[in-house]
């Protein structure tokens, strides 16, 4: 499962792109608020997967935030779906 080939994975390779920066900023802020409201760890996971300069392995992420690999896989699907909706709705110009 350490093979990263989703839209966000590819976008995170070019963090200098303005649209990529904006997308990640919007999503990170959304998940910080989401975490406050529901007590989850999405902002940490999202940051470690896509924003951090360090390439964390899935095992490292799971250990640091206390989730299982299945949960991480579910979170990644959720992030991909949200990013597609943000782009589709034109929230990021």
ZAROZA-962601 format. One record per residue (C-alpha): residue number from 1; residue in one letter; x, y, z. Coordinates in Angstrom, 1 decimal, padded with zeros to 4 digits, m for minus. Layout:
N
+-----+------+--------+--------+--------+
: pos : code :     c1 :     c2 :     c3 :
+-----+------+--------+--------+--------+
: NUM :    A :      X :      Y :      Z :
...
+-----+------+--------+--------+--------+
//
This chain:
93
+-----+------+--------+--------+--------+
: pos : code :     c1 :     c2 :     c3 :
+-----+------+--------+--------+--------+
:   1 :    X :  000.0 :  000.0 :  000.0 :
:   2 :    X :  003.0 :  002.3 :  000.0 :
:   3 :    X :  002.6 :  003.0 : m003.7 :
:   4 :    X :  001.3 :  006.6 : m004.0 :
:   5 :    X : m000.3 :  007.3 : m007.3 :
:   6 :    X : m003.5 :  009.3 : m006.7 :
:   7 :    X : m004.3 :  012.8 : m007.9 :
:   8 :    X : m003.1 :  014.4 : m004.6 :
:   9 :    X :  000.0 :  012.3 : m004.6 :
:  10 :    X :  001.0 :  013.5 : m008.0 :
:  11 :    X :  000.0 :  017.1 : m007.1 :
:  12 :    X :  002.2 :  017.0 : m004.0 :
:  13 :    X :  005.3 :  016.5 : m006.1 :
:  14 :    X :  004.9 :  020.0 : m007.5 :
:  15 :    X :  004.2 :  022.1 : m004.4 :
:  16 :    X :  005.4 :  025.3 : m006.1 :
:  17 :    X :  002.3 :  025.3 : m008.3 :
:  18 :    X : m000.1 :  028.0 : m007.1 :
:  19 :    X : m003.3 :  025.9 : m007.6 :
:  20 :    X : m001.7 :  023.0 : m005.7 :
:  21 :    X : m000.7 :  025.3 : m002.8 :
:  22 :    X : m004.2 :  026.7 : m002.6 :
:  23 :    X : m005.8 :  023.3 : m002.8 :
:  24 :    X : m003.6 :  022.0 :  000.0 :
:  25 :    X : m004.2 :  025.1 :  002.1 :
:  26 :    X : m008.0 :  024.9 :  001.7 :
:  27 :    X : m008.1 :  021.2 :  002.5 :
:  28 :    X : m005.7 :  021.5 :  005.5 :
:  29 :    X : m007.8 :  024.3 :  007.0 :
:  30 :    X : m011.0 :  022.4 :  006.4 :
:  31 :    X : m009.6 :  019.3 :  008.2 :
:  32 :    X : m008.2 :  021.4 :  011.1 :
:  33 :    X : m011.8 :  022.7 :  011.7 :
:  34 :    X : m013.2 :  019.2 :  011.1 :
:  35 :    X : m010.8 :  017.8 :  013.7 :
:  36 :    X : m011.8 :  020.4 :  016.3 :
:  37 :    X : m015.4 :  019.6 :  015.8 :
:  38 :    X : m015.2 :  015.8 :  015.7 :
:  39 :    X : m012.0 :  015.0 :  017.5 :
:  40 :    X : m010.3 :  013.3 :  014.6 :
:  41 :    X : m006.7 :  013.4 :  013.3 :
:  42 :    X : m007.4 :  014.2 :  009.6 :
:  43 :    X : m005.3 :  017.4 :  009.6 :
:  44 :    X : m002.2 :  015.5 :  010.9 :
:  45 :    X : m002.7 :  012.7 :  008.4 :
:  46 :    X : m003.3 :  015.0 :  005.5 :
:  47 :    X : m000.3 :  017.1 :  006.4 :
:  48 :    X :  002.0 :  014.1 :  006.7 :
:  49 :    X :  000.8 :  012.6 :  003.4 :
:  50 :    X :  000.8 :  015.6 :  001.1 :
:  51 :    X :  002.2 :  018.8 :  002.7 :
:  52 :    X :  005.3 :  017.8 :  004.8 :
:  53 :    X :  008.7 :  018.0 :  003.1 :
:  54 :    X :  009.5 :  014.5 :  004.6 :
:  55 :    X :  008.1 :  011.5 :  002.8 :
:  56 :    X :  006.6 :  009.5 :  005.6 :
:  57 :    X :  005.8 :  005.8 :  005.1 :
:  58 :    X :  002.3 :  004.6 :  005.8 :
:  59 :    X :  003.5 :  002.7 :  008.8 :
:  60 :    X :  005.2 :  005.9 :  010.2 :
:  61 :    X :  002.0 :  007.9 :  009.8 :
:  62 :    X : m000.2 :  005.2 :  011.4 :
:  63 :    X :  002.2 :  004.9 :  014.4 :
:  64 :    X :  002.5 :  008.7 :  014.9 :
:  65 :    X : m001.3 :  009.4 :  014.8 :
:  66 :    X : m002.5 :  006.1 :  016.2 :
:  67 :    X : m004.6 :  004.7 :  013.3 :
:  68 :    X : m004.6 :  001.5 :  011.3 :
:  69 :    X : m003.6 :  000.9 :  007.7 :
:  70 :    X : m007.2 :  000.3 :  006.7 :
:  71 :    X : m008.2 :  003.6 :  008.3 :
:  72 :    X : m005.4 :  005.4 :  006.4 :
:  73 :    X : m006.6 :  003.9 :  003.2 :
:  74 :    X : m010.1 :  005.1 :  003.9 :
:  75 :    X : m008.8 :  008.6 :  004.7 :
:  76 :    X : m006.8 :  008.8 :  001.5 :
:  77 :    X : m010.0 :  008.0 : m000.5 :
:  78 :    X : m011.8 :  010.7 :  001.4 :
:  79 :    X : m009.1 :  013.2 :  000.6 :
:  80 :    X : m009.1 :  012.3 : m003.1 :
:  81 :    X : m012.9 :  012.7 : m003.2 :
:  82 :    X : m012.9 :  016.1 : m001.5 :
:  83 :    X : m010.1 :  017.4 : m003.7 :
:  84 :    X : m012.1 :  016.4 : m006.8 :
:  85 :    X : m015.2 :  018.2 : m005.5 :
:  86 :    X : m013.2 :  021.3 : m004.7 :
:  87 :    X : m011.7 :  021.4 : m008.2 :
:  88 :    X : m015.0 :  020.5 : m009.9 :
:  89 :    X : m016.9 :  023.3 : m008.0 :
:  90 :    X : m014.3 :  025.8 : m009.0 :
:  91 :    X : m013.4 :  026.8 : m005.4 :
:  92 :    X : m009.8 :  027.0 : m006.4 :
:  93 :    X : m009.3 :  029.5 : m009.2 :
+-----+------+--------+--------+--------+
//
